[in-house]
Amino acid sequence: MSIPNRKVVNGWAMYDWANSVYNLVITTTFFPIYYLGVTKARSGTDEVTFMGKTLLSSVLYDYTLSLAYLLIAISLPILSSIADTRGNKKNFLRFFCYLGSLACASLYTFTDTSSLELGMLSVMLAAIGFWGGLVFYNSYLPEIASPEYQDRVSARGFSFGYMGSVLMQLVGFALVTVKPFGITDGMAVRITFLLVGIWWFGFAQITFKRLPASKPAVNDGSGRVFKDGFIELKKVYAQVKVMPVLKRFLRAFFFYSMGVQTVMMVAVIFASKELKLEATKLIICVVLIQIVAILGAWGMARLSGRFGNFRVLIATVLLWIGVCLNAYFITTEVQFYFLAVAVGLVMGGIQSLSRSTYAKLLPETRDTASFFSYYDVTEKMAIALGVFSFGYIEHMTNNMRTSVLVLIGFFSIGLIWLFSALQKQRSLAKRKTQVPDYAASHD
């Protein structure tokens, strides 16, 4: 059992500290609230005109994010495979970091619906920068920590992310509340967008300094990067097909991720439109969620050590189903606060535990970026379909609560596959004890 290098682990976790401000400030709180206010200010309605088409502002936001995740899903297999074969995953992480941080900063120029197209482009590029970098960031986990420590190291990353994002959230909240130097509410929010870009760019330098250089999986020096990339992706797919537990886990992960990520992205818009909560209360509520999520991530890491990853994931998905059922029926502010606490408990835990579970199920390989690209493509396709489905159902029914019911279906399918993965894991373990040299990698 090799103890992880604390300096390297903390340097790795600092990237979560750096980039999580985007996920909280831009995706979850300040931008959705600001976006709804800007789009409603011109017409006085929830509808906007975008590229000649009229649709609900919340639906446009969902569609924009769906397109971003679809583009990420298409591009990541090639990029991550190239990173493995050429040993330059840190350079790709740096590229996506700079893309995302600059896109966040550019939201400072989004002042009204006359710049709506530019604003949506910035939102899309920021999402690509955030999620595009995560496949390279995640792929370092099996390199810096042995399986015995991966749950804890993964939880450390998420905890750093929640702490950093809460701190940046409080800075933004102070700007909006105090409005120093006589700035307006809108200017305070746009300065917060600028600060998010600077924060992400600046703290990521610690990560880039401390992470070790990755070693290439091939050293022939050929220029066939795209061909090599597809070859690596094909190899990963072939290995996943003959690993029954991993295969079932990825199917479960696909479906419950459709629910988890969609809830996280639309929660503030849901509360603003359906419950008419004020912006200040929403920001406070999201800060509360992040604080509770820190406890959730560490708590589930401890529980997984006692009960096993799959059992804890099953319990967590059941809690998510309960969250969605309650969201459909809630009508008051107090009910939303209780629901927010529940979301916080399961939000960080399921993300952290999913990542470490996948890392544990991987075969021994140096192609970690390629394997984590497969993981991230699964997640991004899930997000694209989940957010698109949520927006499309709202577009067709003009009722956001109806969309919540679909999320319950996604979680339920994921739950079934988790049970299947657990049963297969038990079956293989039992057969290995009966026949010591049993080849556990095949169905």
C-alpha positions as CSV (number, residue, x, y, z in Angstrom):
1,M,0.0,0.0,0.0
2,S,1.7,3.2,-1.2
3,I,0.8,6.4,0.7
4,P,0.1,9.3,-1.8
5,N,2.4,12.2,-2.0
6,R,0.5,14.9,0.0
7,K,2.0,17.8,-2.0
8,V,0.9,16.2,-5.3
9,V,-2.5,15.3,-4.0
10,N,-3.1,18.8,-2.7
11,G,-1.9,20.3,-5.9
12,W,-4.3,18.1,-7.8
13,A,-7.1,19.0,-5.5
14,M,-6.4,22.7,-6.1
15,Y,-7.7,22.4,-9.6
16,D,-11.1,21.6,-8.1
17,W,-10.6,24.7,-5.9
18,A,-9.9,26.7,-9.1
19,N,-12.5,25.5,-11.5
20,S,-15.4,24.8,-9.2
21,V,-16.2,28.5,-9.0
22,Y,-17.5,28.2,-12.5
23,N,-19.8,25.4,-11.6
24,L,-21.3,27.2,-8.6
25,V,-21.2,30.9,-9.6
26,I,-21.8,30.7,-13.3
27,T,-23.8,27.5,-13.8
28,T,-25.7,27.3,-10.5
29,T,-26.4,30.7,-9.1
30,F,-25.3,34.1,-10.3
31,F,-25.6,33.6,-14.1
32,P,-29.0,31.8,-14.1
33,I,-30.5,34.6,-11.9
34,Y,-28.8,37.4,-13.9
35,Y,-29.7,35.7,-17.2
36,L,-33.4,35.5,-16.3
37,G,-33.4,39.2,-15.2
38,V,-31.6,40.4,-18.3
39,T,-33.9,38.5,-20.7
40,K,-37.0,39.6,-18.9
41,A,-36.0,43.2,-18.6
42,R,-36.5,44.0,-22.4
43,S,-39.9,42.3,-23.1
44,G,-41.3,41.8,-19.6
45,T,-42.0,38.2,-20.4
46,D,-40.2,34.9,-20.1
47,E,-39.7,34.6,-23.8
48,V,-36.7,35.7,-25.9
49,T,-35.9,35.9,-29.6
50,F,-32.8,34.1,-30.5
51,M,-31.5,33.8,-34.1
52,G,-35.0,34.5,-35.4
53,K,-36.8,32.1,-33.1
54,T,-39.0,32.8,-30.1
55,L,-38.8,30.5,-27.1
56,L,-38.8,30.5,-23.3
57,S,-35.6,31.9,-21.9
58,S,-35.1,28.9,-19.6
59,V,-35.5,26.6,-22.6
60,L,-32.9,28.5,-24.5
61,Y,-30.5,28.1,-21.6
62,D,-31.1,24.3,-21.4
63,Y,-30.6,24.0,-25.2
64,T,-27.3,25.9,-25.1
65,L,-25.9,23.7,-22.3
66,S,-27.1,20.6,-24.1
67,L,-25.2,21.7,-27.3
68,A,-22.1,22.4,-25.2
69,Y,-22.1,18.9,-23.7
70,L,-22.8,17.3,-27.0
71,L,-19.7,19.0,-28.5
72,I,-17.6,17.9,-25.5
73,A,-18.8,14.3,-25.8
74,I,-17.9,14.2,-29.5
75,S,-14.4,15.7,-29.1
76,L,-13.1,14.2,-25.8
77,P,-12.4,10.7,-27.0
78,I,-10.0,11.9,-29.6
79,L,-8.4,14.5,-27.4
80,S,-7.9,12.3,-24.4
81,S,-6.6,9.4,-26.5
82,I,-4.1,11.8,-28.0
83,A,-3.1,12.9,-24.5
84,D,-2.4,9.4,-23.5
85,T,-0.5,8.4,-26.6
86,R,1.6,11.6,-26.6
87,G,1.9,12.1,-22.8
88,N,0.7,15.7,-22.8
89,K,-2.5,15.5,-20.8
90,K,-1.3,18.5,-18.6
91,N,-1.1,20.7,-21.7
92,F,-4.7,19.8,-22.6
93,L,-5.8,20.5,-19.0
94,R,-4.1,23.9,-19.3
95,F,-5.8,24.6,-22.7
96,F,-9.3,23.9,-21.4
97,C,-8.6,25.8,-18.2
98,Y,-7.6,28.9,-20.2
99,L,-10.6,28.5,-22.5
100,G,-13.1,28.3,-19.7
101,S,-11.6,31.0,-17.5
102,L,-11.5,33.5,-20.4
103,A,-15.1,32.6,-21.4
104,C,-16.3,33.3,-17.8
105,A,-14.5,36.6,-17.8
106,S,-16.1,37.5,-21.2
107,L,-19.6,37.3,-19.6
108,Y,-18.7,40.7,-18.1
109,T,-19.8,42.1,-21.5
110,F,-23.2,40.5,-21.4
111,T,-25.4,43.5,-20.5
112,D,-28.7,43.0,-22.3
113,T,-30.5,40.9,-25.0
114,S,-28.7,42.8,-27.7
115,S,-25.6,40.7,-26.8
116,L,-27.6,37.5,-26.2
117,E,-25.9,35.5,-28.9
118,L,-22.4,36.5,-27.5
119,G,-23.6,35.7,-24.0
120,M,-24.8,32.2,-25.0
121,L,-21.5,31.6,-26.9
122,S,-19.6,32.5,-23.7
123,V,-21.8,30.2,-21.7
124,M,-21.1,27.3,-24.1
125,L,-17.3,27.9,-24.3
126,A,-17.1,28.1,-20.5
127,A,-18.9,24.8,-20.2
128,I,-16.6,23.2,-22.8
129,G,-13.6,24.6,-20.8
130,F,-14.8,23.2,-17.5
131,W,-15.9,19.8,-18.6
132,G,-13.3,19.4,-21.2
133,G,-10.6,19.8,-18.6
134,L,-12.1,17.4,-16.2
135,V,-11.3,14.3,-18.2
136,F,-7.6,15.1,-18.0
137,Y,-7.9,16.1,-14.3
138,N,-9.8,13.0,-13.4
139,S,-7.3,10.8,-15.3
140,Y,-4.6,11.8,-12.8
141,L,-6.5,10.1,-9.9
142,P,-5.2,6.5,-10.5
143,E,-1.7,7.9,-11.1
144,I,-1.4,9.8,-7.8
145,A,-3.3,7.4,-5.5
146,S,-3.5,3.7,-5.1
147,P,-7.0,2.1,-5.0
148,E,-7.0,2.0,-1.2
149,Y,-6.7,5.9,-1.1
150,Q,-8.8,6.8,-4.2
151,D,-12.1,7.4,-2.3
152,R,-10.4,9.8,0.1
153,V,-8.3,11.6,-2.5
154,S,-11.4,12.0,-4.8
155,A,-13.4,13.3,-1.8
156,R,-10.5,15.7,-1.0
157,G,-10.8,17.2,-4.5
158,F,-14.5,17.7,-4.2
159,S,-14.1,19.2,-0.8
160,F,-11.5,21.7,-2.0
161,G,-13.9,22.5,-4.8
162,Y,-16.8,23.2,-2.5
163,M,-14.8,25.3,-0.1
164,G,-13.2,27.4,-2.9
165,S,-16.5,27.9,-4.7
166,V,-18.3,28.9,-1.5
167,L,-15.6,31.5,-0.8
168,M,-16.0,32.9,-4.3
169,Q,-19.7,32.8,-3.9
170,L,-19.5,34.9,-0.7
171,V,-17.3,37.4,-2.5
172,G,-19.9,37.8,-5.2
173,F,-22.6,38.0,-2.6
174,A,-20.8,40.8,-0.8
175,L,-20.4,42.7,-4.0
176,V,-24.1,42.4,-4.8
177,T,-25.2,43.3,-1.2
178,V,-22.7,46.1,-0.4
179,K,-22.3,47.5,-4.0
180,P,-19.0,49.3,-3.2
181,F,-18.1,52.5,-5.0
182,G,-21.8,53.0,-6.0
183,I,-21.9,50.2,-8.6
184,T,-25.2,48.8,-9.7
185,D,-26.6,45.3,-9.0
186,G,-25.9,44.3,-12.6
187,M,-22.3,45.7,-12.5
188,A,-21.7,43.8,-9.3
189,V,-22.8,40.5,-10.8
190,R,-20.7,41.1,-14.0
191,I,-17.6,41.9,-11.9
192,T,-18.2,38.5,-10.2
193,F,-18.1,36.8,-13.6
194,L,-14.8,38.5,-14.2
195,L,-13.4,37.5,-10.8
196,V,-14.5,33.9,-11.5
197,G,-12.3,33.9,-14.6
198,I,-9.3,35.3,-12.8
199,W,-9.8,32.9,-9.9
200,W,-9.9,29.8,-12.1
201,F,-6.9,31.0,-14.2
202,G,-4.8,32.0,-11.2
203,F,-5.3,29.0,-8.7
204,A,-4.9,26.5,-11.5
205,Q,-1.2,27.5,-11.8
206,I,-0.6,25.6,-8.5
207,T,-1.9,22.5,-10.1
208,F,0.2,22.9,-13.2
209,K,3.3,23.4,-11.1
210,R,2.8,20.3,-8.8
211,L,1.3,17.7,-11.1
212,P,3.9,15.3,-12.6
213,A,4.3,15.1,-16.3
214,S,2.4,12.2,-17.7
215,K,4.2,9.5,-19.6
216,P,3.2,8.6,-23.2
217,A,1.7,5.2,-23.8
218,V,3.5,5.1,-27.2
219,N,6.9,6.4,-28.1
220,D,7.1,5.9,-31.9
221,G,7.1,9.7,-32.6
222,S,4.7,9.3,-35.5
223,G,2.4,12.1,-36.5
224,R,-0.7,9.8,-36.7
225,V,-2.4,11.5,-33.8
226,F,-5.9,11.1,-35.0
227,K,-5.4,7.5,-36.1
228,D,-3.7,6.7,-32.8
229,G,-6.5,8.4,-30.9
230,F,-9.2,6.3,-32.5
231,I,-7.1,3.2,-32.0
232,E,-6.8,4.0,-28.3
233,L,-10.6,4.6,-28.0
234,K,-11.3,1.3,-29.7
235,K,-9.1,-0.5,-27.3
236,V,-10.9,1.1,-24.3
237,Y,-14.3,0.1,-25.7
238,A,-13.1,-3.5,-26.3
239,Q,-11.8,-3.8,-22.8
240,V,-15.0,-2.3,-21.2
241,K,-17.2,-4.8,-23.2
242,V,-15.5,-7.8,-21.5
243,M,-15.5,-6.3,-18.0
244,P,-19.1,-7.1,-16.7
245,V,-19.0,-5.0,-13.5
246,L,-17.5,-2.0,-15.1
247,K,-19.9,-2.2,-18.1
248,R,-23.0,-2.3,-15.8
249,F,-21.7,0.5,-13.6
250,L,-21.2,2.7,-16.7
251,R,-24.8,2.0,-17.7
252,A,-26.0,3.0,-14.3
253,F,-23.8,6.0,-14.2
254,F,-25.2,7.2,-17.6
255,F,-28.8,7.2,-16.4
256,Y,-28.4,8.6,-12.9
257,S,-26.1,11.3,-14.2
258,M,-28.9,12.4,-16.5
259,G,-30.8,13.2,-13.3
260,V,-28.0,14.5,-11.0
261,Q,-26.5,17.0,-13.4
262,T,-29.8,18.3,-14.7
263,V,-31.0,18.9,-11.1
264,M,-27.9,20.9,-10.3
265,M,-28.2,23.0,-13.4
266,V,-31.8,23.9,-13.3
267,A,-32.5,24.1,-9.5
268,V,-32.0,27.9,-9.3
269,I,-34.1,28.5,-12.4
270,F,-36.8,26.2,-11.0
271,A,-36.9,28.0,-7.7
272,S,-37.0,31.4,-9.4
273,K,-39.8,30.5,-11.8
274,E,-41.9,28.1,-9.8
275,L,-41.5,29.4,-6.3
276,K,-40.7,33.1,-7.0
277,L,-37.7,33.1,-4.6
278,E,-35.7,36.3,-4.5
279,A,-32.1,36.3,-5.8
280,T,-30.5,37.0,-2.4
281,K,-32.3,34.0,-0.9
282,L,-31.3,31.8,-3.7
283,I,-27.7,32.7,-3.4
284,I,-27.8,32.0,0.4
285,C,-29.5,28.7,-0.3
286,V,-26.9,27.6,-2.8
287,V,-24.1,28.5,-0.3
288,L,-25.8,26.2,2.2
289,I,-26.0,23.4,-0.4
290,Q,-22.2,23.7,-1.0
291,I,-21.4,23.6,2.7
292,V,-23.6,20.5,3.3
293,A,-22.0,18.9,0.1
294,I,-18.6,19.0,1.8
295,L,-19.9,16.9,4.6
296,G,-21.7,14.6,2.1
297,A,-18.6,14.0,0.1
298,W,-16.5,13.0,3.1
299,G,-19.3,11.1,4.8
300,M,-19.9,8.9,1.7
301,A,-16.2,8.2,1.4
302,R,-16.2,6.9,4.9
303,L,-19.4,4.9,4.3
304,S,-18.1,3.3,1.2
305,G,-15.1,2.0,3.2
306,R,-17.6,0.3,5.5
307,F,-20.4,-0.9,3.3
308,G,-18.8,-0.9,-0.2
309,N,-19.2,1.6,-3.1
310,F,-22.2,0.0,-4.8
311,R,-24.3,-0.2,-1.7
312,V,-23.7,3.5,-0.9
313,L,-24.4,4.5,-4.5
314,I,-27.7,2.6,-4.4
315,A,-28.7,4.3,-1.2
316,T,-27.7,7.7,-2.7
317,V,-29.7,7.2,-5.9
318,L,-32.8,6.3,-3.8
319,L,-32.3,9.6,-1.9
320,W,-32.2,11.4,-5.3
321,I,-35.5,9.8,-6.3
322,G,-37.0,11.1,-3.1
323,V,-35.6,14.6,-3.8
324,C,-37.2,14.7,-7.2
325,L,-40.6,13.5,-5.8
326,N,-40.5,16.3,-3.2
327,A,-39.5,18.9,-5.8
328,Y,-42.6,18.1,-7.9
329,F,-44.9,18.9,-4.9
330,I,-43.1,21.7,-3.0
331,T,-44.9,25.1,-3.0
332,T,-43.2,27.1,-0.2
333,E,-39.8,28.6,0.6
334,V,-39.3,26.6,3.7
335,Q,-39.9,23.3,1.8
336,F,-37.3,24.4,-0.7
337,Y,-34.7,25.0,2.0
338,F,-35.2,21.5,3.4
339,L,-34.9,20.1,-0.1
340,A,-31.7,22.1,-0.6
341,V,-30.1,20.5,2.4
342,A,-31.0,17.0,1.1
343,V,-29.6,17.9,-2.3
344,G,-26.3,19.0,-0.7
345,L,-25.9,15.7,1.2
346,V,-26.2,13.6,-1.9
347,M,-24.7,16.0,-4.5
348,G,-21.1,15.9,-3.6
349,G,-21.2,12.3,-2.4
350,I,-22.5,10.8,-5.6
351,Q,-20.0,12.7,-7.8
352,S,-17.0,11.8,-5.7
353,L,-18.0,8.2,-5.2
354,S,-18.8,7.7,-8.8
355,R,-15.4,8.9,-9.9
356,S,-13.5,6.7,-7.3
357,T,-15.7,3.7,-8.1
358,Y,-14.8,3.9,-11.8
359,A,-11.1,4.3,-10.9
360,K,-11.2,1.2,-8.8
361,L,-12.9,-0.8,-11.5
362,L,-10.2,0.1,-14.1
363,P,-7.7,-2.5,-15.3
364,E,-4.0,-1.7,-14.7
365,T,-3.1,0.6,-17.6
366,R,-1.2,3.8,-18.5
367,D,-4.1,4.8,-20.8
368,T,-5.8,6.5,-17.9
369,A,-6.9,9.6,-20.0
370,S,-8.5,7.3,-22.6
371,F,-10.4,5.4,-19.9
372,F,-11.5,8.6,-18.2
373,S,-12.5,10.0,-21.5
374,Y,-14.9,7.1,-21.8
375,Y,-16.2,7.9,-18.4
376,D,-16.6,11.6,-19.2
377,V,-18.2,11.0,-22.6
378,T,-20.8,8.8,-20.8
379,E,-21.5,11.6,-18.4
380,K,-21.5,14.4,-21.0
381,M,-23.9,12.5,-23.3
382,A,-26.1,11.9,-20.2
383,I,-26.1,15.6,-19.4
384,A,-26.8,16.6,-23.0
385,L,-29.8,14.3,-23.1
386,G,-31.0,15.0,-19.6
387,V,-30.9,18.8,-19.9
388,F,-32.3,18.7,-23.4
389,S,-35.2,16.5,-22.2
390,F,-35.9,18.8,-19.3
391,G,-36.0,21.8,-21.6
392,Y,-38.0,20.1,-24.4
393,I,-40.7,18.9,-22.0
394,E,-41.0,22.3,-20.5
395,H,-41.2,23.7,-24.0
396,M,-44.0,21.3,-25.0
397,T,-46.0,21.6,-21.7
398,N,-45.0,25.1,-20.5
399,N,-44.6,23.5,-17.1
400,M,-41.2,22.9,-15.5
401,R,-42.7,20.6,-12.8
402,T,-43.6,18.0,-15.5
403,S,-40.0,17.9,-16.5
404,V,-39.1,16.9,-12.9
405,L,-41.1,13.6,-13.3
406,V,-38.8,12.5,-16.2
407,L,-35.8,12.8,-13.9
408,I,-37.3,10.2,-11.6
409,G,-37.4,7.8,-14.5
410,F,-33.7,8.4,-15.2
411,F,-32.7,7.7,-11.6
412,S,-34.9,4.6,-11.5
413,I,-33.1,3.0,-14.5
414,G,-29.8,3.9,-13.1
415,L,-30.8,2.2,-9.8
416,I,-31.7,-1.0,-11.7
417,W,-28.2,-1.1,-13.3
418,L,-26.5,-0.5,-10.0
419,F,-28.2,-3.5,-8.5
420,S,-27.1,-5.5,-11.5
421,A,-23.5,-4.4,-11.1
422,L,-23.5,-5.3,-7.4
423,Q,-25.0,-8.7,-8.2
424,K,-22.4,-9.4,-10.9
425,Q,-19.6,-8.2,-8.5
426,R,-20.8,-10.7,-5.9
427,S,-21.1,-13.5,-8.4
428,L,-17.6,-13.0,-9.7
429,A,-16.2,-12.7,-6.2
430,K,-17.9,-16.0,-5.2
431,R,-16.6,-17.8,-8.3
432,K,-13.1,-16.5,-7.8
433,T,-13.1,-18.0,-4.3
434,Q,-14.3,-21.3,-5.6
435,V,-11.9,-21.4,-8.6
436,P,-8.7,-19.4,-7.8
437,D,-7.6,-18.9,-11.4
438,Y,-11.0,-17.9,-12.8
439,A,-10.7,-15.2,-15.4
440,A,-12.9,-12.6,-13.9
441,S,-12.8,-10.2,-16.8
442,H,-15.3,-12.0,-19.0
443,D,-19.1,-12.6,-18.7
